[in-house]
Amino acid sequence: MLIVVHIISITRIIFITLTHNHLHFLMFRSLSYNHKHLKFLTNPTTRVLRRNMSSSTVVTIPGPTQKNKNKIIVIMGATGSGKSKLSIDLVTRHYPFSEIINSDKIQITKGLNITTNKITVPDRRGVVHHLLGEIDPDFNFSPSHFRSIAGQRINSIINRHKLPFLVGGSNSYIYALLTNRFDPDFNPDSNPVHFISNELRYNCCFIWVDVLNPVLNEYLDKRVDEMMNSGMYEELEQFFKENRFSDPGLEPGRATGLRKAIGVPEMERYFKKSCTYEEAVREIKENTWRLAKKQMWKIQRLREAGWDLQRVDATEAFVEAMSNKKEKGIIWEKQVVEPSVKIVNRFLLD
């Protein structure tokens, strides 16, 4: 059966798949076609979408007998690099049939929403978020737990004919979820790169949002100041009123739950009168820089191991955002959002 659809100007492509004797429509925006012909060629097992051009491009949409891996979008990057902002821009404006799964190990836990920098409800703009502030902070939520629960959420999203977005900076969680053969005893950070598997359990589109270190550090400093002025101080003050101070004999780096979040141990020393407020804030900023640098190192290792991470440079957009310009966001749109849309579209059409 041949159906020829003449479209004058559209901003949506409709993929039609036949499953269990009924039609499902997956719609996504962003490609603009003018005076083009779309042909849908059907047979019992596959659907082919052909765009008539001087050199025709054929896209095969899997039929029920094909064993293709499920597709997901993965947005990675260091802390503060704009991952959440980009994911919301993409989902609300281009891929509205999507849901987001958080992969930040601190933001997964309940509580301290300002200190852990969870995206606020208004900023989510109605987009469904999974594993954001869901886990009890006293529970040791390991990479194995994340692989299991996040995998279930991905299956649920796909079964409802939606597109999963995995968004966050905890690369240990990302590796645990995505690697095809997961060994809970294997630490990808302490082993040579060639031991890191690039065999993945999903068909992944990786977008790596990157900001050069000097610019990112300047932004992170400003973000810490804004967080402290927006209720982080009061939030932590209340936290230590309701919870005891840490055991004095606890070794550095052995804290659990929310006590691992940057800002908690530093401000604990301030509330215990072991340092000044200025010293605590300075330490928060320095530890945030170290976290960002470590996350960048982990991302580079995954890339060296063969993960197809497509870098989107947001440096100029951050410079613009920190400037005194009246109109902001133009560079973000041109250099971050638009390239990301092209990357995702190519992936979905492949």
URCORFEN-V609175 format. One record per residue. RES is the residue in three letters. SS is DSSP state (@ for helix, = for strand, . for the rest). BURIAL is + if it has 24 or more other ideal C-beta (glycine too) atoms within 12 Angstrom, else -. D_CENTER is the distance of its C-alpha to the mean C-alpha in Angstrom with 1 decimal. Layout:
[[RES;SS;BURIAL;D_CENTER] [RES;SS;BURIAL;D_CENTER]]
This chain:
[[MET;.;-;40.4] [LEU;=;-;39.5] [ILE;=;-;37.9] [VAL;=;-;37.8] [VAL;=;-;35.9] [HIS;=;-;36.7] [ILE;=;-;34.1] [ILE;=;-;35.1] [SER;=;-;31.8] [ILE;=;-;28.7] [THR;=;-;25.0] [ARG;=;-;24.0] [ILE;=;+;24.4] [ILE;=;+;25.4] [PHE;=;+;25.0] [ILE;=;+;27.6] [THR;=;+;27.6] [LEU;=;-;30.5] [THR;=;-;29.8] [HIS;.;-;32.4] [ASN;.;-;34.7] [HIS;=;-;32.6] [LEU;=;-;30.4] [HIS;=;-;26.7] [PHE;=;-;25.2] [LEU;=;+;21.6] [MET;=;-;21.4] [PHE;=;+;19.0] [ARG;=;+;19.9] [SER;=;+;20.0] [LEU;=;+;22.7] [SER;=;-;26.1] [TYR;=;+;29.2] [ASN;=;-;32.7] [HIS;=;-;35.8] [LYS;=;+;34.2] [HIS;=;-;35.1] [LEU;=;+;32.8] [LYS;=;+;34.4] [PHE;=;+;33.3] [LEU;=;-;35.2] [THR;=;-;35.4] [ASN;.;-;36.7] [PRO;.;-;36.5] [THR;.;-;33.4] [THR;.;-;31.3] [ARG;=;+;30.5] [VAL;=;+;30.5] [LEU;=;+;29.4] [ARG;=;+;31.4] [ARG;=;+;31.3] [ASN;.;-;34.8] [MET;.;-;34.7] [SER;.;-;37.1] [SER;.;-;35.2] [SER;.;-;33.7] [THR;=;-;30.2] [VAL;=;-;29.9] [VAL;=;+;26.8] [THR;=;-;27.3] [ILE;=;+;25.6] [PRO;.;-;25.9] [GLY;.;-;28.7] [PRO;.;-;29.2] [THR;.;-;30.9] [GLN;.;-;28.2] [LYS;.;-;26.0] [ASN;.;-;22.8] [LYS;.;-;19.6] [ASN;.;+;17.1] [LYS;=;+;14.5] [ILE;=;+;10.8] [ILE;=;+;8.1] [VAL;=;+;5.5] [ILE;=;+;3.6] [MET;=;+;5.2] [GLY;=;+;7.9] [ALA;.;+;10.5] [THR;.;+;10.9] [GLY;.;+;11.8] [SER;.;+;10.7] [GLY;.;+;9.4] [LYS;@;+;5.6] [SER;@;+;6.5] [LYS;@;+;9.6] [LEU;@;+;8.5] [SER;@;+;6.7] [ILE;@;+;9.9] [ASP;@;+;12.1] [LEU;@;+;11.2] [VAL;@;+;11.6] [THR;@;-;14.6] [ARG;@;+;16.4] [HIS;.;+;15.9] [TYR;.;+;14.5] [PRO;.;+;15.9] [PHE;.;+;16.2] [SER;=;+;12.6] [GLU;=;+;11.1] [ILE;=;+;7.7] [ILE;=;+;7.5] [ASN;=;+;6.7] [SER;.;+;6.8] [ASP;.;+;8.5] [LYS;.;+;12.1] [ILE;.;+;13.9] [GLN;.;+;12.2] [ILE;.;+;13.0] [THR;=;+;16.6] [LYS;.;-;18.9] [GLY;.;+;20.4] [LEU;.;+;20.3] [ASN;.;+;17.8] [ILE;.;+;18.8] [THR;.;+;19.0] [THR;.;+;15.6] [ASN;.;+;14.2] [LYS;.;+;12.7] [ILE;.;+;12.0] [THR;.;-;15.5] [VAL;@;-;16.7] [PRO;@;-;18.1] [ASP;@;-;15.0] [ARG;@;+;13.2] [ARG;.;-;16.0] [GLY;.;-;16.7] [VAL;.;+;13.4] [VAL;.;+;13.4] [HIS;=;+;11.0] [HIS;=;+;11.6] [LEU;.;+;12.2] [LEU;.;+;12.0] [GLY;.;+;15.4] [GLU;.;-;16.9] [ILE;=;+;18.3] [ASP;.;-;21.7] [PRO;.;+;21.5] [ASP;.;-;24.6] [PHE;.;-;23.1] [ASN;.;-;22.0] [PHE;.;+;18.7] [SER;.;-;18.6] [PRO;@;+;16.2] [SER;@;-;18.8] [HIS;@;+;18.2] [PHE;@;+;14.5] [ARG;@;+;15.3] [SER;@;-;17.8] [ILE;@;+;16.4] [ALA;@;+;12.9] [GLY;@;+;15.0] [GLN;@;-;17.2] [ARG;@;+;14.7] [ILE;@;+;13.5] [ASN;@;-;17.3] [SER;@;-;18.0] [ILE;@;+;15.6] [ILE;@;+;17.1] [ASN;@;-;20.5] [ARG;.;-;20.3] [HIS;.;-;19.7] [LYS;.;+;16.2] [LEU;=;+;13.1] [PRO;=;+;10.2] [PHE;=;+;6.5] [LEU;=;+;4.6] [VAL;=;+;1.5] [GLY;.;+;4.1] [GLY;.;+;7.1] [SER;.;+;9.6] [ASN;@;+;10.6] [SER;@;+;13.4] [TYR;@;+;11.6] [ILE;@;+;9.5] [TYR;@;+;13.0] [ALA;@;+;14.8] [LEU;@;+;13.0] [LEU;@;+;13.1] [THR;=;+;16.4] [ASN;.;-;19.3] [ARG;.;-;21.8] [PHE;.;+;20.4] [ASP;.;-;22.9] [PRO;.;-;22.3] [ASP;.;-;24.8] [PHE;.;-;23.2] [ASN;.;-;21.3] [PRO;.;+;19.6] [ASP;.;-;19.9] [SER;.;-;23.7] [ASN;.;-;24.7] [PRO;.;-;25.5] [VAL;@;-;22.8] [HIS;@;-;25.0] [PHE;@;-;24.5] [ILE;.;+;20.7] [SER;.;-;20.5] [ASN;.;+;18.8] [GLU;.;-;19.9] [LEU;=;+;16.9] [ARG;.;+;17.4] [TYR;.;+;15.3] [ASN;=;+;15.5] [CYS;=;+;12.1] [CYS;=;+;11.1] [PHE;=;+;9.2] [ILE;=;+;8.5] [TRP;=;+;9.0] [VAL;=;+;9.4] [ASP;=;+;12.6] [VAL;.;+;15.3] [LEU;.;-;18.7] [ASN;@;-;19.6] [PRO;@;-;22.5] [VAL;@;+;20.7] [LEU;@;+;17.6] [ASN;@;+;20.1] [GLU;@;+;22.1] [TYR;@;+;19.2] [LEU;@;+;18.3] [ASP;@;+;22.0] [LYS;@;-;22.1] [ARG;@;+;19.2] [VAL;@;+;21.0] [ASP;@;-;24.2] [GLU;@;-;22.6] [MET;@;+;21.2] [MET;@;+;24.7] [ASN;@;-;26.4] [SER;@;-;24.3] [GLY;@;-;25.2] [MET;@;+;23.7] [TYR;@;+;27.2] [GLU;@;-;28.6] [GLU;@;+;25.8] [LEU;@;+;26.5] [GLU;@;-;30.2] [GLN;@;-;30.1] [PHE;@;+;28.0] [PHE;@;+;30.7] [LYS;@;-;33.4] [GLU;@;-;32.1] [ASN;.;-;31.3] [ARG;.;-;33.5] [PHE;.;+;32.8] [SER;.;+;31.7] [ASP;.;-;34.4] [PRO;.;-;36.0] [GLY;.;-;36.4] [LEU;.;-;32.7] [GLU;.;-;31.6] [PRO;.;-;28.9] [GLY;.;-;25.5] [ARG;.;-;26.7] [ALA;.;-;25.4] [THR;.;-;23.5] [GLY;@;+;21.3] [LEU;@;+;20.7] [ARG;@;+;23.3] [LYS;@;+;20.8] [ALA;.;+;18.8] [ILE;.;+;19.7] [GLY;.;+;22.4] [VAL;@;+;24.0] [PRO;@;+;26.3] [GLU;@;+;27.1] [MET;@;+;28.2] [GLU;@;+;30.0] [ARG;@;+;32.2] [TYR;@;+;32.9] [PHE;@;+;33.8] [LYS;.;-;36.0] [LYS;.;-;37.6] [SER;.;-;36.8] [CYS;.;-;35.4] [THR;.;-;35.4] [TYR;@;-;32.7] [GLU;@;-;32.3] [GLU;@;-;31.9] [ALA;@;+;29.3] [VAL;@;+;27.2] [ARG;@;-;27.7] [GLU;@;+;26.6] [ILE;@;+;23.4] [LYS;@;+;22.6] [GLU;@;-;23.7] [ASN;@;+;21.7] [THR;@;+;18.5] [TRP;@;+;19.5] [ARG;@;-;20.1] [LEU;@;+;16.7] [ALA;@;+;15.0] [LYS;@;+;17.6] [LYS;@;-;17.1] [GLN;@;+;13.4] [MET;@;+;14.4] [TRP;@;-;17.2] [LYS;@;+;15.2] [ILE;@;+;13.0] [GLN;@;-;16.4] [ARG;@;+;17.9] [LEU;@;+;15.5] [ARG;@;-;16.4] [GLU;@;-;20.0] [ALA;.;+;19.9] [GLY;.;-;19.3] [TRP;.;+;15.6] [ASP;.;+;15.3] [LEU;=;+;12.7] [GLN;=;+;13.3] [ARG;=;+;13.5] [VAL;=;+;13.3] [ASP;=;+;15.5] [ALA;.;+;14.9] [THR;@;+;17.9] [GLU;@;-;20.4] [ALA;@;+;18.3] [PHE;@;+;18.1] [VAL;@;-;21.8] [GLU;@;+;22.6] [ALA;@;+;20.7] [MET;.;+;22.8] [SER;.;-;25.9] [ASN;.;-;28.6] [LYS;.;-;28.2] [LYS;.;-;28.8] [GLU;.;-;26.5] [LYS;.;-;23.0] [GLY;.;-;19.9] [ILE;@;-;21.9] [ILE;@;+;20.5] [TRP;@;+;16.9] [GLU;@;+;17.7] [LYS;@;-;19.7] [GLN;@;+;17.8] [VAL;@;+;14.1] [VAL;@;+;13.9] [GLU;@;-;16.8] [PRO;@;+;16.0] [SER;@;+;12.5] [VAL;@;+;14.5] [LYS;@;-;17.0] [ILE;@;+;14.8] [VAL;@;+;13.4] [ASN;@;+;17.0] [ARG;@;-;18.5] [PHE;@;+;16.4] [LEU;@;+;17.3] [LEU;@;+;20.8] [ASP;.;-;21.2]]
